[in-house]
Amino acid sequence: MLVSITAVLLSYLLGSVSGSLLVGRIRGIDIRRQGSGNAGGTNAFRTQGSWFALAVVAIDIGKGAAAAALVPIAVGKFTGASVFATELPVALACGFAAVVGHVYPVFHQFRGGKGAGTFVGVLLATQPVFVLPVVVTWLLVLLLTGYVSLSTMLAALAFVAIAGVMASPAELAEWLIFAVAGAAFIVFTHRSNIRRLLGGTEYRFEKARIFRRRS
């Protein structure tokens, strides 16, 4: 039990390392004072450009993958609990802790991003085959609507069905728990976006839309 708690805590701390704030320090800015005020990849792209956003997303995905794949191994070797490092529930718990750390980073006054990039990193490290249908869902919604936030929420919700269909029977329960918890958390982190979507004031990435008005 203590080993599990240690791994989850370390994963939370790793998740608390914010990619946008790290890259922002190099540029001398705090991205939380720019645009929407969110310390995530979308706001990084809108306010600082593609290269800045690419670096941010790489860090955020990387820490999710590291939390799910490397932290359990490191803790397992340090404690001698070698079997511990190979257990899927441990990897998913560590990955989820990193997502929570990204959203509520202890190093940055608990003001972080919305968790989607870190969530994808967890999937890449634990079951990469899930990533393609999730990304395809995200792209389709973005191309049809232009709303990044809606694309992210619907992709997260679609992952519940994807996990239900694609997970092996032996791991189905673990994946469904992770998928439902992750989808609910990501929708929760987008609650301000939901309000703006309902109010018609949400930012729309018009260039990404297939069907849009031509001027």
C-alpha positions in Angstrom: 0.0 0.0 0.0 2.8 2.4 0.9 4.6 1.6 -2.4 1.4 2.5 -4.3 0.9 5.7 -2.5 4.5 6.7 -3.1 4.3 6.0 -6.8 1.0 8.0 -7.1 2.4 10.9 -5.1 5.6 11.0 -7.3 3.4 10.9 -10.4 1.3 13.8 -9.1 4.5 15.8 -8.5 5.7 15.0 -12.0 2.4 16.1 -13.4 2.7 19.4 -11.6 5.7 20.3 -13.8 3.9 22.6 -16.2 5.2 22.6 -19.8 3.7 26.0 -20.7 5.2 27.6 -17.6 8.6 26.1 -18.1 8.8 27.2 -21.7 7.2 30.5 -20.7 10.0 31.2 -18.3 12.5 30.9 -21.1 10.6 33.5 -23.1 10.0 35.6 -19.9 6.2 35.3 -19.8 3.5 33.7 -17.7 1.0 32.2 -20.1 -1.7 32.3 -17.4 -1.7 36.1 -18.1 -2.2 35.6 -21.8 -5.4 34.8 -23.8 -7.8 32.6 -21.8 -5.4 32.4 -18.9 -5.1 28.6 -19.2 -1.7 26.9 -18.9 -2.4 24.4 -21.7 -1.4 23.7 -25.3 -4.4 25.4 -26.9 -3.8 28.8 -25.2 -0.1 28.4 -25.9 -0.8 28.0 -29.6 -3.2 30.9 -29.7 -1.0 33.4 -27.8 2.6 32.3 -28.5 2.5 30.4 -31.8 3.1 26.9 -33.1 6.7 26.2 -31.9 5.9 27.3 -28.3 2.8 25.2 -28.3 4.6 22.2 -29.7 7.2 22.3 -26.9 4.4 22.6 -24.4 2.5 19.7 -25.7 5.6 17.5 -25.9 6.4 18.1 -22.3 2.8 17.6 -21.2 2.5 14.3 -23.2 5.9 13.2 -22.0 5.2 13.6 -18.3 2.0 11.6 -18.7 3.9 8.8 -20.4 6.7 8.9 -17.8 4.3 8.8 -14.9 2.5 5.7 -16.2 5.6 3.8 -17.5 8.7 5.0 -15.6 7.5 6.0 -12.2 6.1 2.5 -11.3 9.4 0.9 -12.6 11.5 3.3 -10.6 9.5 2.8 -7.4 9.4 -1.0 -8.0 13.2 -1.2 -8.3 13.9 1.1 -5.4 11.5 -0.9 -3.1 12.2 -4.3 -4.5 8.6 -4.7 -5.5 9.3 -5.8 -9.1 5.9 -7.2 -9.7 4.4 -3.9 -8.7 5.9 -2.1 -11.7 4.1 -4.3 -14.2 0.6 -4.0 -12.9 -1.8 -2.1 -15.1 -3.9 -0.6 -12.3 -0.7 0.9 -10.8 0.3 2.4 -14.2 -3.2 3.9 -14.7 -3.4 5.3 -11.2 0.0 6.9 -11.6 -1.1 8.3 -15.0 -4.3 9.7 -13.6 -2.3 11.3 -10.7 -0.1 13.1 -13.3 -3.2 14.4 -15.1 -4.5 15.8 -11.8 -1.1 17.3 -11.2 -1.2 19.0 -14.5 -4.5 20.5 -13.8 -3.7 21.4 -10.1 0.1 21.8 -10.0 1.5 22.2 -6.5 4.4 24.1 -7.9 2.3 26.7 -9.6 -0.4 27.7 -7.2 -2.6 24.9 -8.4 -3.4 26.7 -11.6 -2.6 24.5 -14.6 -4.0 23.2 -17.8 -6.9 21.0 -18.6 -5.2 17.6 -18.7 -5.9 16.3 -22.2 -2.2 16.2 -23.4 -1.1 14.4 -20.3 -4.0 12.0 -20.6 -2.8 11.1 -24.1 0.7 10.5 -22.8 -0.7 8.0 -20.4 -2.4 6.1 -23.3 0.8 6.2 -25.3 2.7 4.5 -22.5 0.1 1.9 -21.5 -1.9 1.1 -24.7 -0.9 3.0 -27.8 -3.6 1.4 -29.9 -6.2 3.5 -28.2 -4.6 6.7 -29.3 -5.4 6.6 -33.0 -9.3 6.4 -32.6 -9.1 9.1 -29.9 -7.1 11.4 -32.1 -9.4 10.7 -35.1 -12.4 11.6 -33.1 -10.8 14.8 -31.9 -9.8 15.7 -35.5 -13.3 15.0 -36.9 -15.0 17.1 -34.4 -12.5 19.9 -34.9 -12.9 19.8 -38.6 -16.7 19.9 -38.4 -17.0 22.5 -35.6 -13.8 24.4 -35.2 -14.1 24.1 -31.4 -11.0 22.7 -29.8 -12.7 22.4 -26.4 -15.6 20.5 -27.8 -13.3 18.2 -29.7 -11.4 17.4 -26.6 -14.4 16.6 -24.5 -16.1 14.5 -27.1 -12.8 12.6 -27.7 -12.5 11.9 -24.0 -16.1 10.7 -23.9 -15.6 8.6 -27.0 -12.6 6.9 -25.2 -15.1 5.2 -22.9 -16.6 3.4 -25.8 -13.2 2.8 -27.4 -11.9 1.2 -24.2 -15.0 -0.9 -23.9 -14.6 -2.3 -27.4 -10.8 -2.5 -27.7 -9.6 -3.5 -24.2 -8.9 -7.2 -23.6 -11.5 -9.0 -21.4 -8.8 -9.4 -18.7 -8.2 -5.7 -18.5 -11.7 -4.4 -19.3 -12.7 -3.4 -15.8 -9.5 -1.4 -15.2 -9.7 0.4 -18.5 -13.4 1.3 -18.1 -12.8 2.7 -14.6 -9.9 4.8 -16.0 -11.8 5.9 -19.1 -14.9 7.0 -17.2 -12.8 8.8 -14.5 -10.7 10.4 -17.1 -13.6 11.5 -19.3 -15.5 12.9 -16.3 -12.4 14.8 -15.1 -11.6 16.3 -18.5 -15.2 17.4 -19.0 -15.0 19.0 -15.5 -11.9 20.9 -16.4 -13.7 22.3 -19.4 -16.7 23.6 -17.5 -15.9 27.2 -18.4 -15.7 26.2 -22.0 -19.1 24.5 -21.7 -20.5 27.8 -20.4 -19.0 29.7 -23.3 -20.2 27.1 -25.8 -23.7 27.4 -24.5 -23.4 31.2 -24.5 -22.0 31.3 -28.1 -18.8 33.0 -27.0 -16.3 30.1 -27.2 -13.2 30.6 -29.3 -13.6 28.9 -32.7 -10.6 27.9 -34.8 -12.2 28.9 -38.1 -9.3 27.8 -40.3 -9.7 24.2 -39.1 -13.3 23.9 -40.2 -14.2 22.1 -43.4 -17.6 23.8 -43.7 -17.4 27.5 -43.0 -18.6 30.7 -44.5 -16.4 32.1 -47.3 -15.8 35.8 -47.2 
